[in-house]
Amino acid sequence: MTFLRNAAAAAAIAITAFGGLAAPAGADPVPNTADAQATSTDGQSKTSTAGVTSSAANTQVQRASSSTERELAATCWNGRTDGGRNFFMTCNGTSYHVYVDCTDGRHLFPETFSGQWDFRLTCPAGTRAVWGGSW
């Protein structure tokens, strides 16, 4: 019986040790990537990640709460940062993407959205959110 208890204890220690290798909640899944979490008005949710976009990319964007570039597929409002890594906004439109400007550059999320969504865009660890919008 002692053997079984010792084997069970060893297994528990091994599982705990391997479990400790997993990334903690809220950690960047890949270094230098930004995370997007979105919730639609009908309760759907989506997540996405994005690396820094090269400065050579010339993507036409609309800043959240901007009245310019209305020909883009979405309108975004209530843009705000939390003073840290997060940028929040609400967007509505057809077939649009979102982005966040962080202190390390612009992150364009590949996920396509349609309809009205509330966004929390989180910059990579060690950076700060500057602003965001749609493209």
MIDOSE-1310 file (N, C-alpha, C; in nm, 2 decimals, decimal comma, always signed):
residues 135
mtfl	+0,08/-0,12/+0,00/+0,00/+0,00/+0,00/+0,09/+0,13/+0,00; +0,20/+0,12/+0,07/+0,29/+0,23/+0,08/+0,35/+0,26/-0,06; +0,37/+0,16/-0,14/+0,42/+0,17/-0,27/+0,33/+0,25/-0,36; +0,20/+0,22/-0,35/+0,10/+0,29/-0,43/+0,09/+0,44/-0,39
rnaa	+0,09/+0,46/-0,26/+0,09/+0,60/-0,21/+0,21/+0,68/-0,27; +0,33/+0,62/-0,26/+0,45/+0,68/-0,31/+0,44/+0,71/-0,46; +0,39/+0,61/-0,53/+0,37/+0,62/-0,68/+0,28/+0,73/-0,71; +0,17/+0,74/-0,64/+0,07/+0,85/-0,66/+0,13/+0,99/-0,63
aaaa	+0,21/+0,99/-0,52/+0,27/+1,12/-0,49/+0,37/+1,16/-0,59; +0,45/+1,07/-0,64/+0,55/+1,10/-0,75/+0,47/+1,14/-0,88; +0,36/+1,08/-0,91/+0,29/+1,12/-1,03/+0,23/+1,26/-1,01; +0,18/+1,29/-0,89/+0,13/+1,43/-0,87/+0,24/+1,53/-0,88
iait	+0,36/+1,50/-0,83/+0,47/+1,60/-0,84/+0,51/+1,62/-0,98; +0,51/+1,51/-1,06/+0,55/+1,52/-1,20/+0,45/+1,60/-1,28; +0,32/+1,58/-1,25/+0,21/+1,65/-1,32/+0,22/+1,80/-1,29; +0,25/+1,83/-1,16/+0,26/+1,97/-1,12/+0,38/+2,03/-1,18
afgg	+0,49/+1,96/-1,19/+0,61/+2,02/-1,25/+0,59/+2,05/-1,40; +0,53/+1,95/-1,47/+0,50/+1,98/-1,61/+0,40/+2,09/-1,63; +0,30/+2,09/-1,54/+0,20/+2,19/-1,55/+0,25/+2,33/-1,53; +0,36/+2,34/-1,46/+0,43/+2,47/-1,43/+0,49/+2,52/-1,56
laap	+0,51/+2,44/-1,66/+0,57/+2,49/-1,78/+0,48/+2,57/-1,87; +0,35/+2,55/-1,85/+0,25/+2,62/-1,92/+0,25/+2,77/-1,90; +0,22/+2,85/-2,00/+0,22/+2,99/-1,99/+0,11/+3,04/-1,89; +0,14/+3,13/-1,80/+0,04/+3,18/-1,71/-0,08/+3,25/-1,78
agad	-0,19/+3,25/-1,72/-0,31/+3,32/-1,78/-0,27/+3,47/-1,81; -0,31/+3,52/-1,93/-0,29/+3,65/-1,97/-0,15/+3,68/-2,03; -0,07/+3,57/-2,03/+0,07/+3,59/-2,09/+0,06/+3,59/-2,24; +0,15/+3,65/-2,31/+0,15/+3,65/-2,45/+0,17/+3,51/-2,50
pvpn	+0,09/+3,46/-2,60/+0,10/+3,33/-2,65/+0,23/+3,31/-2,73; +0,27/+3,42/-2,80/+0,40/+3,43/-2,88/+0,46/+3,56/-2,84; +0,59/+3,57/-2,82/+0,65/+3,70/-2,78/+0,62/+3,80/-2,89; +0,60/+3,92/-2,84/+0,57/+4,04/-2,93/+0,44/+4,04/-3,01
tada	+0,34/+3,96/-2,96/+0,21/+3,96/-3,03/+0,11/+4,03/-2,95; +0,02/+4,09/-3,01/-0,10/+4,16/-2,95/-0,21/+4,07/-2,95; -0,30/+4,08/-2,86/-0,42/+3,99/-2,85/-0,55/+4,08/-2,87; -0,65/+4,02/-2,94/-0,78/+4,08/-2,95/-0,88/+3,99/-2,89
qats	-0,97/+4,05/-2,81/-1,09/+3,98/-2,76/-1,21/+4,07/-2,79; -1,30/+4,00/-2,86/-1,42/+4,08/-2,91/-1,55/+4,00/-2,87; -1,65/+4,08/-2,84/-1,78/+4,03/-2,81/-1,89/+4,10/-2,89; -1,97/+4,03/-2,96/-2,08/+4,09/-3,04/-2,20/+4,12/-2,96
tdgq	-2,29/+4,20/-3,02/-2,41/+4,24/-2,95/-2,50/+4,12/-2,93; -2,48/+4,01/-3,01/-2,57/+3,89/-2,98/-2,50/+3,78/-2,90; -2,38/+3,82/-2,84/-2,32/+3,73/-2,74/-2,21/+3,65/-2,80; -2,18/+3,65/-2,93/-2,07/+3,58/-2,98/-1,93/+3,63/-2,93
skts	-1,83/+3,55/-2,93/-1,70/+3,60/-2,89/-1,59/+3,55/-2,99; -1,49/+3,62/-3,01/-1,38/+3,58/-3,10/-1,25/+3,63/-3,03; -1,14/+3,56/-3,06/-1,01/+3,60/-3,02/-0,92/+3,60/-3,14; -0,81/+3,68/-3,13/-0,72/+3,68/-3,24/-0,58/+3,73/-3,19
tagv	-0,48/+3,70/-3,26/-0,34/+3,76/-3,23/-0,28/+3,82/-3,35; -0,19/+3,91/-3,33/-0,12/+3,98/-3,44/+0,02/+4,02/-3,40; +0,11/+4,00/-3,49/+0,25/+4,05/-3,47/+0,25/+4,20/-3,52; +0,37/+4,26/-3,50/+0,39/+4,39/-3,55/+0,39/+4,39/-3,70
tssa	+0,32/+4,49/-3,76/+0,32/+4,51/-3,91/+0,44/+4,58/-3,95; +0,49/+4,54/-4,07/+0,61/+4,61/-4,12/+0,58/+4,75/-4,15; +0,67/+4,84/-4,14/+0,65/+4,98/-4,16/+0,62/+5,01/-4,31; +0,66/+4,91/-4,40/+0,64/+4,93/-4,54/+0,49/+4,90/-4,58
antq	+0,41/+4,84/-4,49/+0,27/+4,81/-4,52/+0,19/+4,94/-4,52; +0,12/+4,97/-4,63/+0,05/+5,10/-4,64/-0,10/+5,07/-4,63; -0,15/+5,03/-4,52/-0,29/+4,99/-4,50/-0,37/+5,12/-4,46; -0,48/+5,14/-4,53/-0,57/+5,25/-4,50/-0,65/+5,22/-4,37
vqra	-0,63/+5,30/-4,27/-0,70/+5,27/-4,14/-0,79/+5,39/-4,10; -0,88/+5,36/-4,01/-0,96/+5,46/-3,95/-0,94/+5,45/-3,80; -0,90/+5,56/-3,74/-0,89/+5,57/-3,60/-1,02/+5,56/-3,53; -1,03/+5,50/-3,42/-1,16/+5,49/-3,34/-1,20/+5,63/-3,30
ssst	-1,32/+5,66/-3,31/-1,38/+5,79/-3,28/-1,35/+5,90/-3,39; -1,30/+5,85/-3,50/-1,26/+5,95/-3,61/-1,38/+5,97/-3,70; -1,40/+6,09/-3,75/-1,51/+6,12/-3,84/-1,45/+6,12/-3,99; -1,33/+6,09/-4,01/-1,27/+6,09/-4,14/-1,27/+5,94/-4,20
erel	-1,25/+5,93/-4,32/-1,24/+5,81/-4,39/-1,37/+5,72/-4,37; -1,48/+5,78/-4,39/-1,61/+5,71/-4,37/-1,63/+5,60/-4,48; -1,56/+5,61/-4,59/-1,58/+5,51/-4,69/-1,53/+5,37/-4,65; -1,46/+5,36/-4,54/-1,41/+5,23/-4,49/-1,53/+5,15/-4,45
aatc	-1,51/+5,02/-4,43/-1,62/+4,93/-4,41/-1,68/+4,93/-4,27; -1,61/+5,01/-4,17/-1,66/+5,01/-4,03/-1,65/+5,15/-3,98; -1,73/+5,17/-3,88/-1,72/+5,29/-3,79/-1,69/+5,25/-3,65; -1,59/+5,31/-3,59/-1,55/+5,27/-3,45/-1,56/+5,39/-3,36
wngr	-1,61/+5,37/-3,24/-1,62/+5,48/-3,14/-1,59/+5,43/-3,00; -1,60/+5,52/-2,91/-1,56/+5,49/-2,77/-1,42/+5,45/-2,75; -1,33/+5,49/-2,84/-1,19/+5,45/-2,83/-1,13/+5,51/-2,70; -1,06/+5,42/-2,63/-0,99/+5,47/-2,50/-0,89/+5,36/-2,46
tdgg	-0,78/+5,41/-2,39/-0,68/+5,32/-2,34/-0,70/+5,32/-2,19; -0,64/+5,22/-2,12/-0,65/+5,21/-1,98/-0,52/+5,26/-1,92; -0,44/+5,33/-2,00/-0,31/+5,38/-1,95/-0,20/+5,27/-1,95; -0,23/+5,15/-1,99/-0,14/+5,04/-1,99/-0,14/+4,97/-2,13
rnff	-0,15/+4,84/-2,12/-0,15/+4,76/-2,25/-0,28/+4,75/-2,32; -0,39/+4,79/-2,27/-0,52/+4,77/-2,33/-0,58/+4,89/-2,40; -0,64/+4,87/-2,51/-0,72/+4,97/-2,59/-0,86/+4,91/-2,61; -0,96/+4,99/-2,58/-1,10/+4,95/-2,59/-1,17/+5,03/-2,70
mtcn	-1,26/+4,97/-2,77/-1,35/+5,04/-2,87/-1,47/+4,96/-2,91; -1,56/+5,02/-2,97/-1,68/+4,95/-3,03/-1,68/+4,98/-3,18; -1,70/+4,88/-3,26/-1,70/+4,90/-3,41/-1,83/+4,84/-3,46; -1,88/+4,89/-3,58/-1,99/+4,84/-3,65/-1,97/+4,86/-3,80
gtsy	-1,99/+4,75/-3,87/-1,97/+4,76/-4,02/-1,98/+4,62/-4,08; -1,94/+4,61/-4,20/-1,94/+4,49/-4,27/-1,80/+4,45/-4,32; -1,76/+4,33/-4,29/-1,63/+4,28/-4,33/-1,51/+4,38/-4,31; -1,48/+4,39/-4,18/-1,37/+4,48/-4,14/-1,27/+4,41/-4,04
hvyv	-1,16/+4,47/-4,03/-1,06/+4,42/-3,94/-1,02/+4,53/-3,84; -0,96/+4,50/-3,73/-0,92/+4,60/-3,63/-0,77/+4,60/-3,61; -0,72/+4,71/-3,56/-0,58/+4,72/-3,53/-0,56/+4,79/-3,40; -0,44/+4,78/-3,34/-0,40/+4,85/-3,22/-0,26/+4,91/-3,24
dctd	-0,24/+5,03/-3,21/-0,11/+5,10/-3,22/-0,05/+5,08/-3,08; +0,07/+5,02/-3,07/+0,14/+5,00/-2,94/+0,27/+5,07/-2,95; +0,34/+5,09/-2,84/+0,46/+5,16/-2,84/+0,57/+5,09/-2,92; +0,55/+4,96/-2,96/+0,64/+4,89/-3,05/+0,60/+4,88/-3,19
grhl	+0,48/+4,95/-3,23/+0,44/+4,95/-3,37/+0,29/+4,92/-3,38; +0,24/+4,91/-3,50/+0,10/+4,87/-3,53/+0,08/+4,72/-3,54; -0,03/+4,67/-3,48/-0,06/+4,53/-3,49/-0,20/+4,52/-3,56; -0,20/+4,46/-3,68/-0,32/+4,44/-3,76/-0,37/+4,30/-3,74
fpet	-0,49/+4,29/-3,69/-0,55/+4,16/-3,66/-0,62/+4,10/-3,79; -0,59/+3,98/-3,82/-0,64/+3,92/-3,95/-0,79/+3,87/-3,94; -0,84/+3,86/-3,82/-0,98/+3,82/-3,80/-1,08/+3,92/-3,87; -1,17/+3,87/-3,94/-1,27/+3,95/-4,01/-1,40/+3,96/-3,92
fsgq	-1,45/+4,08/-3,90/-1,57/+4,11/-3,82/-1,68/+4,17/-3,91; -1,80/+4,14/-3,87/-1,92/+4,20/-3,94/-2,02/+4,22/-3,83; -2,08/+4,34/-3,84/-2,18/+4,38/-3,73/-2,11/+4,46/-3,62; -2,18/+4,47/-3,51/-2,13/+4,55/-3,40/-2,06/+4,46/-3,30
wdfr	-1,93/+4,50/-3,26/-1,85/+4,43/-3,17/-1,79/+4,52/-3,07; -1,77/+4,48/-2,95/-1,69/+4,55/-2,85/-1,55/+4,48/-2,84; -1,45/+4,56/-2,84/-1,31/+4,51/-2,85/-1,23/+4,55/-2,73; -1,14/+4,45/-2,69/-1,03/+4,48/-2,60/-0,91/+4,43/-2,67
ltcp	-0,82/+4,52/-2,71/-0,70/+4,49/-2,78/-0,58/+4,51/-2,68; -0,50/+4,41/-2,66/-0,40/+4,41/-2,56/-0,26/+4,41/-2,63; -0,18/+4,51/-2,60/-0,04/+4,51/-2,66/+0,05/+4,41/-2,59; +0,16/+4,38/-2,66/+0,25/+4,28/-2,60/+0,31/+4,33/-2,47
agtr	+0,35/+4,23/-2,39/+0,42/+4,26/-2,26/+0,53/+4,36/-2,28; +0,55/+4,46/-2,20/+0,66/+4,55/-2,21/+0,63/+4,67/-2,30; +0,50/+4,68/-2,35/+0,46/+4,79/-2,44/+0,34/+4,85/-2,38; +0,29/+4,96/-2,44/+0,18/+5,03/-2,40/+0,09/+5,06/-2,51
avwg	-0,05/+5,06/-2,50/-0,14/+5,09/-2,60/-0,14/+5,24/-2,63; -0,14/+5,28/-2,75/-0,14/+5,42/-2,79/-0,28/+5,45/-2,84; -0,33/+5,38/-2,94/-0,47/+5,40/-3,00/-0,50/+5,28/-3,09; -0,61/+5,28/-3,15/-0,65/+5,17/-3,24/-0,77/+5,22/-3,33
gsw	-0,82/+5,12/-3,41/-0,93/+5,15/-3,50/-0,95/+5,03/-3,59; -1,01/+5,06/-3,71/-1,04/+4,95/-3,81/-0,97/+4,97/-3,94; -0,96/+4,86/-4,02/-0,91/+4,87/-4,15/-0,98/+4,77/-4,24
